């Protein structure tokens, strides 16, 4: 069984966070555009602050992509984005489509 490390990794700032497309059986599903990379600004105890493209975050949330970064020691780490509590939430889709009719 795999174990999590006793100590979270120490990762230096300014590393690139790269999106990777996940293979899908359904080829009609659009893939995120592979342009640009994210940037890790800082991290402590396994939690970091990074700049990421929202379209790529949405692709990760939908299972169409994944994020990873490679440390200076050559280790590859997965990156899981999340929105803080204070982040504005988009309106429900029913409200968005109703606004377009006005």
C-alpha positions, 0 to 999 in steps of 0.5 A: 500500500502506498503511503503519504510522506510523513512530511509534505514536500518542500517545493521551491516557488516559481515552478511551472504547473503544466496541464496534461490532457487525459485520454478519453474514450469519447473523442468528441469531448473537447480538450483543454488548449495546451497553451501556457502553464501555471506558476507556483507562487509559494507553498507551505506544508503541501498547500500552495498559491498558484496562478492557473488558467481557469479554462484548464482548471475547469478541464481538471474538474471535469476529468479531461486534464490533470496538473503536475509540476516537477521539483528541482530534484526531478520529482513529479507531483500532482496538483489539485486546484480548489476554490477558496470560500471567498471565491465568487460562485457562478450563477446557476445555469438556469439563471444564465439562460434566463438572462439571455432571453431578456 
